[in-house]
Amino acid sequence: MQTGNKQPQTRISGQTIIDELIRNMEFGRLEMGYGILLPCIFSVYLHPDDYARLAGVQEIIQEDARRALSARMAEWNAKPRFRRGGPQKQYRIARNDWSIEFFADTEGAVPPGDVEIHSELNDVPQPGYRGVKTTLIDREPSVTAARGVRTAPMGGRGETQHRGSTPHRAPTPVRIFGEIRYQDDSGPQTFFITQNEVSIGRGGDQMSVDLPLYTTEEVSREHLRVRRDPASGAFAIVDKSRNGTWVNRKRLPRDVEQPLPDRAEIGVAEVLNLVFEARR
């Protein structure tokens, strides 16, 4: 998951690593019927120079990061949230504590001053859930395809981690057909469209979406779809929701595919606005 176009800083800091761990935890949430499971196993990849520089303080960073992750989870659980038809869902993790391990990147994928984080919900990945991979928010992304239940929203494919070993990581660059910029409960985001059909909504159990939105239940689990015609490159949109979808302030008829302009504002249930832009 990545947003922004700034160049990464040249020296990584402990605070930056902790901030990115929290961001990864936010993106990796798995919503269930009565609770929300958070990733608790993190593998942190640093440029070899940064890894060597921080080698003597890794335990201190780990301790501080565990406190920060616990505090953020407690903050979410203390915040009142609207939930129709039942009590507020509680955030939790599948283990007694957070596991955070540092690795020196040996594949040349992480620039100096950058960080790449892989996470899992538990030691044994859940069926249908392949974890989350995030990079420093300022890095220009190399995009891979993404599918799964409440997986990474930015088109970055999560990878299964084996603790104590360095996983094989070889993302294949693909063409970006367009992008969607928005802000939901997890903050400002950018989603890169790398496939010809994208489903958008809250997602959840038994519902896989390509772009999961972290927001209220006014947004349907699958709210809308954006489709690209491979022959012409033109985009279309179809509303699949109960509370409506708007394009440039005009409400769409339900289940009727409509042309999508190369630049458009998409209203989602009068809750969120998505800014769509095609790339030609």
N, C-alpha and C positions, 0 to 999 in steps of 0.2 A: 504494500500500500504506500503510495507516495503522492505528495502534493508539492507545489511550488517549483520555482526554477532557479533558486539561488545556488551558488556554489557552496559545497560543504566547507566547514572550517578546517584549518590545517592541523589543529591539535584537538583530539577528542578529550572531553572532560567527563568526570564521574557523573555530574548532573545531567549531561546530555544522554549518557547511557541509561540512567534511571528514567528520564523522561520518555525515551524510546521503549523501554520495557513496559511502562504504563500504557503507552499508545498501542503496543502490540497486544497487551491484555485486553484493551478496549475492543480492538478489531476482532479478537478471537473468541468473543462471547458466544456460547451455545445456549440458546433459549429452549427450555423444556416446559412441560405442562405446569409445574409448580415451582420451578426455580430456574436460575441462570448460572450455567457452569462457566468458569473462567479458566484460561490456560494457567498452569502453575509450573511447568517445566520449560525453561528457557535456555537456549544455546546462543551465546553472544559471540559474533565473529568480528575481529578487529584486524586492521592492517598490522603486519608483523612488527613494525616500529612502535605502533601504539600499544600493542600487546606487551612488548618488552618494557615499555616505559611504565605501564600500569601493573606489571607483574607483582610488585611488592605491596600493592594496596588493593588487590582484587578482593580479598576477604572483607576489607572495610567497605568497599563498594557493594559487595553482595549483601552484607548486613544492612546497610542503609537502604538498598533496593527492596529487600524483604519488608522493611518497615513501611516504605512508601507504597508498595503494592497492597499491604494489609490496610493501610490508612485509606487508600482509594476505594477498596472494596467496602470498608466500613462506612465511608461517605456515601456510596451508592445505596447501601442498605438503609441508611438513616434518612435518605431523601424521599419524601412522599411521591408516589407515582400513580397516575390513573391506570386502573386495570378493571375493565368491565367484567362483572360476573364472578369476582373472587378476590381473595386477599392479595396483597402485594407480593410479587415474586422476590425471593431472596437470592442474592449472589453468593456463590460458594466455590470452593475448589475441591478437587477429588483426592487431595492428599492432606497431610497434617501441616505442611509448610511448603514454601516456594523453593524450587530447585533452580539455581542460576549457575551456569558454567561458562567460562571464557575459553575461546579458541583463537589461535592465530590463523588468519585466512591464508592458505597456501596456494590458492587458485587465481590470485590476482583480481578477485571480484570486488574487494572492498578497498576503496581509495584511502589514503591517509586522512585522518580526521572524520572518518565515516564509521558506521556500525551497521551490521546486518544481524537481525535477530530471528531465530526460528523458535517456535513454541509448540507445545502439545498440551492437551487437556490432562493427560495422565501418562504413566509409563507405557500402557497399551493403548494406542489410538482407538477412539470410538468408531464403530461402524459408520461409514459415510462421512467421516470427518478426518481430513488430512492435515490438520494443523494450520498454522499461519506463518507466513514469512513477511517481515517488514524491513525496510531500510530507512536510513536517516531521511527525514522528511524533505530535506533540501536536495537530495540526489535526483538527477535525471534518471528515470526508471528504465530498466530493460524489462519489457513486459512479456508475460507468459499468460496462457489461457487459464481460467479459473472456473471451477464448478464444484458444488458441494453444498451441504447444509450449513448455512451461516458461516461461510468461510470468508477468506480475505476479500474485502470489497473493492480492491483496486486492480484486480486482474493479476495479482501475484500469486503463484501456485504454492501453497504450503507443502512442506516435505516432512515425512516421518523422521523423527530423531531417534538415534540410539545413543544413550548416555555414555559419555566417555570416548566416543568415536566421532570423527569428522565425516558427515554424510557427503555423498556425491551431489554436487550442485552444479548443474550445467544448464541454466535457463536459455532457451532458444529465442532469440529476438524475432518478433513477428511484426507485421504491418499494423499500424494504428489507423483505424478508419474514422475515428472521431473521439470526442471526450465529453464527459458529463461532469460539471462542477456543481457542488451543492454543500449544504451544511445541515447535519442532523445532530442527534444527541452526542455523537462522538467527535464533533468538531467539523471544521472545513475539510472537504474531501475533493479529490478528482479521480474519476473512473475513466480508464482508457478502453475504448471499444476495439476489440481485436477479433471479433467474430461477427457473423452475419445476423445473429439474433441474440438479444439481451433481454432477459426477464428481470423485472425490478419490483421490489416490495419488501415487506418485513421478513419474509422467509419464516423458518421455524421447523418444528418436527414434521416430517413427511412432506416438506415443501422446500425444494431446492430452487434458489434464485441466483442469478449471476451477480446482481447488484443488491445486496441487502441493506435496507435503510433502518437505522436505529432510531425509532421514533414511536409515537403513540399508536394505539390500535385503530385509530381512524384510518390509517393506511393499511390496505389489505395485504395479506401474506404474499400474494402475487397481484400487484396493483396494475401494472402495464407492461407492455412489450415494445421494444424498438427493433425493427427489422431492416436490414440492408439488402438491396437487390444486387447480387454479385455482378450482373451484366452491366447495369447502368451506374451503380454506386449510389443510387438514390435511397433515401431513408423513408420509412413509414412507421406509424405508431398505432397501437390499438389499446384501448382502455379495457381492463379486465376487473375493475373494482366495483365496490358497492357505494363509495363516496365520491367518485368522479375523478377525471383527469382533464386538465386544460392545456391547450397549446396557444401561446400568445393571447391568453385570457379568453379563449373560446373553448367552451366545454365540448368534449368529444362524445359522440354516441357510443354506448357500450358495445363491445365486440364487433366494431366496424373499423377496418383498417383505414387510416387516413394518411395522406402525404405529410412528411415532417420536413419543414424547411431546414436548410443547411445551418441556420442559426435560429434557435428558438428557446423560449422559456416555457418549461413544462411545469404546470401546477399539479401537485399531488394531494388530493383530498383537502385542499385549502390549508394544508399543514406545512408542506415543504415546496420549495421551488428548485427545479433542476435547470441548469443552464446547459443546453446542448449545442455542440458545434461540430459539424462534419469536417473531415480533413480530406482534401482532394489531391 
